[in-house]
Structure formats: C-alpha cells, structure tokens
Amino acid sequence: MATDFDDSQTAEDLMVSSADVRSEIPCARRAVNPLGPIIEIRYVQRPGIGRVYAGGILLAAVVIVGMSLWLMPASGHMGTHRQLGLLPCGFVTMTGYPCPTCGMTTAFAHAVRGQVFDSIRSQPAGFVLALATIMIGGCAASALTVGRYPAINWYRVNPTSFVWYAAVGLVAAWGVKIALGLLDGSLPAR
C-alpha cells in the first residue's frame, strides 16, 4: 500500500499554510467599468474661465433660492408665481386641473423653507428640482473655491434615456399631484 507520506513526517509538516493556498486560488478582481465611474471628481480645466463660469452658475442658483425664500408659498399648493406678476395658469382656468408644471414655484418656496411634505404635495418634480438647484449651487461653489467639481460621465449615462426618464418623472409627478388633489378635495379647482 503506497502512501504520500512516511512515518518520519509530523502533523506540522503535512499542514499547508494559508498563504500557499491563497497563492494558488485565483482571487476575484473588483469589477471596473472600462468607461470609468458614473460620477467622477474633475479639476477645472482652465482655472480663470472655469471659475468665472462656476461663479455664474453659483449666482444663478443663489438668485433662484433667494427668490424662493422671498416668495410666500400660496395656499392651495399652486399659484405662488402670481406674486411675480405672472398670469394664472390657463390650463387650470380652462379645465380645473393643474398643468404638468403647476405648483413648481410653490414647491420651490416650500423646499427652501424645509417644508418637505408641503413641497412634495405642491409638486413632487418641483421638490426634486429644488434639491437639484441647491446641489448644483454647492458643486459650483466647490469649483469656484477649490477648483474641483463632481461631473457626470456621459459615456456611462445615456443622455436620451436620461431625458426620457425625466419626462416620465414629470408626468408621474403630475399624476401624483392630481391624485392627491382629488383625494383631499382641492381639485377640480373652482
């Protein structure tokens, strides 16, 4: 009877160290997309022009947020834009139901005050846009001060799909606004 060991070997001689086993087993490598990450931190390429551009974006975000703070949210979850001297929504006037963008200004006015539920109730898409405006302002402030900013890798994100998802999101938010208005009795508007 043949054996792989002889009587002179001890138990320690027969044991295989874990380092030997690891070197023989191929380790799984972390999956990395060849196109890079979806969001990456980039340096401003031309510091002078890039920072002026970032300052313009920051100024626009500050003006939008400042106007939203200045406006008082209207009751009824829409109509805040009337404080800017704009006409009432023709869609609401004709049908009694809000258009897809009704309540956006009111949602911004609630969102900058931290009234999340009222902002979502006014227009869910408006709440998302208000958060996006604040985030874009923060990114612009970062680019202005530090010279780096987060950027979307458009090679990984299909712009056409992005636009379609945004359009479907807007229509879904419109549906939610109408459904909530019907549930609480505020629609149809009279």
Helices and strands as residue ranges (DSSP letters): H 11-14, H 18-24, E 39-43, H 47-70, G 80-84, H 90-95, H 104-111, H 116-122, H 124-145, E 148-152, H 159-184
